């Protein structure tokens, strides 16, 4: 009986507005905010670095895992780890943002808005 209710716990997915103009919709799933802006990979990567500076975060990592994939990490003033994963899909760049241990939607939205301001 318990096993039947477990799939419901893990299927939580929420569509959310990530910019103030109501034009960009993201998906919040398993603690990650997923957004697909129609910006090239390099532009999004540089915008993410500038966003970290704008927010007053200390960038602690910028790793290119494969060609067209990168993971950028920063810490905010309360020492919360912010991780932004980027993946190039030519027509758009997939952006996954995770804040803290379990994820924080409001914090992730704030980070994405800062990234979008730097496009």
N, C-alpha and C positions, 0 to 999 in steps of 0.2 A: 504494500500500500504506500509506503514511504517513497519507494522508487518511482512510482507513477507521478508524484508531485515534483520530483527533482527537475525534470525538463523545464517546467515553468519558471523555476528559479534562475535558470541560465539563459533564457531566451529574451531577457530584457533589452530592448533596443528602443531608443527614443530619437525622433527627428527633432532638431532644435534650430532656431534662428541663431546665426553666429555673427551677423553684422546688423547694424542699426537700420540699414536701408531695406530690410526684409528680402533681399535678393539672394543671399547665400544661405543655404540650408545644409546643416551637417547632421551627422548621426552619432549619437552617444551610445556606446556599446562596450560593456565590460571595462568601464573606467577610462576608455579612450574616446576622444572627440575626433571623428573622421570627417575631413573636409576635402573637396576636390576642386581647388581653384584652377581656372584655365590660364595658368601662368607657367612659364618654363621653370624647370628644376633649379637652374642656377640662380634665377631671380628670386625664387621662394627661399632658397638657402641663404642668400644674402639678406633678404628681408627678415628672416628669422633671427639672424645674428644682430641686426639693427634693433629688432623688437626686444631682444634680451637687454640690450643697452638702454633702450627707451624706458623699459620697466624697472631698471635698476638692478637687474639680475646679474649674477656672476656666472659667466659661461665657463663650464668645467669640462666640456667635451664637444668634439666635432669629428666624428668618425665616418668615413666613407666605407660602408660595409661591402658594397659591390658597385660596379658601374651604374650610376643612376639611382643609388640608394645612399642615404646618409642618416645618421642619428646625432642630433644636437642636444646637449644637456646643459642645464643651468640650475643655479640655486637662487631662490628668492631671499628676501631679508629675514624670513623665519626659518631658513635653511631647508625649505621644502624643495625636493628635486623635481624639476620640470624637464620632461623628455619630449622632444619633437622628432618623429620619424618621417622622413621624406622618401618618396618613391616616384621616379619619373615614368610617365605613361605617354610621352610625346605630346598628346593633345592636352594633357593636364598633369598636375603633380598631386599625388595623394599625400595629405598631411594628417598625421596621427599625433595627437597631443595627449599626454598623460601627466597629471600633477599629483604628487604625493604617493603614498603607498597604495591606496585603493582607488584613486582617481577623484577629481573634483570638477564637476561640470562648469560651475561659474568661473573658477580659476582658468580652466581650459579655454572658455570663451574669451576671457580677457586676453589671454596669450594670442589667440587667433586674431582678434581685432587689432592687436598691436602689429602682428605680422602683416595683415591686410593693409594697414596704413602705410606700410613701407614698400608696397608694390609699385 
